[in-house]
């Protein structure tokens, strides 16, 4: 039986979102898992350029308030971290983590010759490239390439999204992207998927077509396994936001038998050119509630010491507010690290120096690739230099 082109495209959409399903699931054959004691990384991407100055607030700095007469966070509203700094008032759970020694904050993170384009700057963060360098693979994709070139069972990276970011794309190995295990399972059992697989069970002369049909067949076989594992462990109550649902999926997989070491989730947009306070507050509340449920789940199941949540955004915002009570694209920013296994806690370095701006922007002090090197070597226990293409001195927060 021949399948109509429209049906083929409809059916193949499942495969295009997860072309590396066969590789992702090879480790499942031995039912390996990532048990307690093995480290897991969860990357939280704040898309759109989050304003770091209104995230970690220098509430004793007059320059901050002069530059932001309308949008500066008042000292009595900020969540106090120490005598100099506070958190945005919509992040009370992160304030609790800070007090408990389970949150670290790194300020002034960036890279030389910063780019203010969303797309280019995000590409630089995803690929760990220099500002004048264009790479086709991501730092986590190269992690898979490097660690899995001689192994029979692959260390896996998963993105909870419809499309795979370049961060998880390697030269030979890719991560795996899907939004909802249940929908993946339902799509794999649809009648048109069955028809496509039956009609194209034999080998095709065209290698691309043959690979696509084989991927569809393997996806069908594997989707039920992913779905069943996502249901194995009863998770806590999560908010009904997209981030809440995504972190619930991540938690269910961490607590299951799936052999996955890296999870990738995103929230946005933080591109707050106008009316920054409303948008940033809304997104921070979503982050605060989702992380509270996620961390609670990990603690309840005694896995919080093994999981590191790392947040980043492609750039910060300008120091001075604009005429729309917002902020425009800037440069350096802060990064957050959440875990029960931190070695250094609290503020890891000084706050941004508002007296030493470059063309009105913050100057970076920590190259973001030092953070990547730290996570790779000290958390995931792999050599960073082959993955990052250069030597970057690790930090000591893990």
C-alpha positions, 0 to 999 in steps of 0.5 A: 500500500502506498502512503500519500505525501500528506500522510507521510509528512504528518507522520514524519513530524514525530521523527523530525523532532527526535531523529536520534531516538535509536541512539538515545535508547540504545542504553535502555536495553540493559535497563541502566539508570542514573542511580543516587550518587551519579550527577545530573545537570538541569540547564534552565535557559532564560530566553530573551536576555534577562535583566540581571540587575533587577534579579540580584539587586545592589540595593545600597548602590546609588548609581543603580537607583539613579540609572533606574528611577522608575524600575529599580527595585526598592530595598524594602521590597527586595529579598535580602541576601546580605547587606549589599544585595537582594533578590527580586521579590518574586523569587522568595523560594530562591531566597530560602535556598540561599539561606539554606546554602543550596543556591550559588550566584555568579555575577558579571558572567559574559565573554569578550566582544559581546554581541547584542543580537539575541540569535548570535549571542544565544548561538555563542552560549550554545556552542561555547564559541568565540564572538568571531567564531561560528560553530555547527555543534553545541557544547552538550552535543560535543559532550555526547560526541566525546564521551560516546565515541567508544562506548556501547551505551550512550550518556544521554541529553534530553531537551523538553521542547519540540525542537532540539537546540544547537546546544545539544547537537554534536557532530556524531551524537545528538540529544533528544527533544520531546515536549510530552511523553504521553503525546509522544506515545499517543502519536507513535500509536496513531493509525497513519504511523502504523500504515507508514511503517508497514508500507515501508518495512523493506530497505529503500534505495535512498539512504535518507528515506531509509533512515527516516522510515527506520527512525519512525519504526524505532520511535514507535517501539521506544515511545511506550518505554519513555512514557512508562518510565515517566509514570514510574515515580509519583511526583509532587504537585506542580504549577500548571505553567509550561515550565511547571509541566516541563520540570515535572517531566524532568523530575519523573525521568530523573526518578525513573530508570532512564539513563539521562545525565543532562536535561534542558528546559527554557522559559521566556521571553525576557526581552523587556524593552517596555514595561519590564516589571510586569513581564519579569515579575510574571516569569519569575513567579513561574520560575519560583513556583516550578523550582519549588515543586521540582526541588521539593520532589528531589528532596523527598526522593533523596536526589537533591544532592545529585542534581545541579540546576544551572540558569543562564540568559544570552545577555543581560540588559543595559544599566540605564532604563529606557523611555518605555520603563524597560531596558535594552540589550546589554552584556554581562549577566548573573548565573544561578546554581541550585543543588544540595551538593554545592561546595561554595554557597551564596554570592561567589564573587562581587556584585557588578561594578556600576562605576566601570561601565563600557559604553553604558554596559556592564563589563564581564569578569567571568568567561561563561566557558569557565562555568561550562568547564566547571560543570563538565569536570567537577560535576559530570566528571569529564574532560572539558578541554576536548569539548570546549576546544580550549583550556578554561580554569574551573571554578569551585562551586561544585 
